[in-house]
Amino acid sequence: MFERFTDRARTVVRLAKTEADDLGHPIIGTEHLVLGLLAEDGGIARTVLDGAGIVRAEVRAAVAAGDDAAALRSIGIDLAAVRASVERRFGPGALERAEPAERGGLLFRRSKMPTRFNNGAKKSLELSLRVALSLKHNYIGTEHILLGVLKEERGSGGRLLRERGLSYDGALELVRAALRDAA
């Protein structure tokens, strides 16, 4: 399937891996694909996301906070306020993860586990192929990845986009318009 990906789409997947690594997440999810789409300059998906008012910094903050923020909000705890309070008291970055010290020797050698896709991200990438075929395209571009993420309803990437007002149908219309403008 990856042989059908455009160069930009491949870059999005690499950027998703980088985003997951930077956030300390061992698994690439749909939320990392969204961050990859927002990090890639140019491309139809970026045009659609920019047009929909989706801001990378907001999405990245939501991904960094994770689902814990929603759970805490449901019981009346504002995670942003807690974070701000801790950083005022203990300094900026007080809640950031510390990297463990490197250990030497044969028994303590650390191996970097390969980052892999979760089921939602795999499904989104499969759906991007289906979306491309339904649009009668013989390639998978960034726009197809975006639509695949939105079509995968259980993924947190699609949820983040829907919370910001971008639905699958709305994105599809914006993609079609952008493709017409590009032609």
C-alpha positions, 0 to 999 in steps of 0.5 A: 500500500505504501507504494501508492503514497505520494512523497508528501503522504510518506512525509506525513507518516514520517512526521507522525512517527517523529511527533510520537517520539517527541511526545514520548509515545511508543505507539503511533495513533491517529492523533499523531497522523493529524500532527503529521498532517499539520506539520507538513507544509503544503498539500491538500490536507494542510490547505483543508486544515488551515481553511477549517481553522485547525491550529497545530499548537492546539492539537499538539497540546491536546495530544500531549495532555491525552485522554486524561484531560477529558476524564479529569474535565468530566469530574471538574478538574481543569488540567491546564490550571493544575499544570499552570499552578505546578509550573508556577510553584516548581518552575517551567517543565516541572511535569515533563518526563525525565529521560532515564540515565543510560546504563552501560554493560551487556545486561543493561544495554537499552534497546530502542523498541521500534515505534508501531501503529495502533489499530486506529492508525492502521485502519485510518491508513487502510481507509485512506486507500479506500477513500482514494479509490472511491475518488478514482485516484490511483495514489494516496495523498495527504488529503486521503490520509486526512479523510481516512483519519476522519472516517475512522470514528474511534480514533482520537485524531478524528475526535480532535478534528471533530471537536474543532468543527471538521466533519468527514463530509465537510472535509470531503467537500473542502478536499474536492474544492481544493482539488478543483482549484489545483487542477 
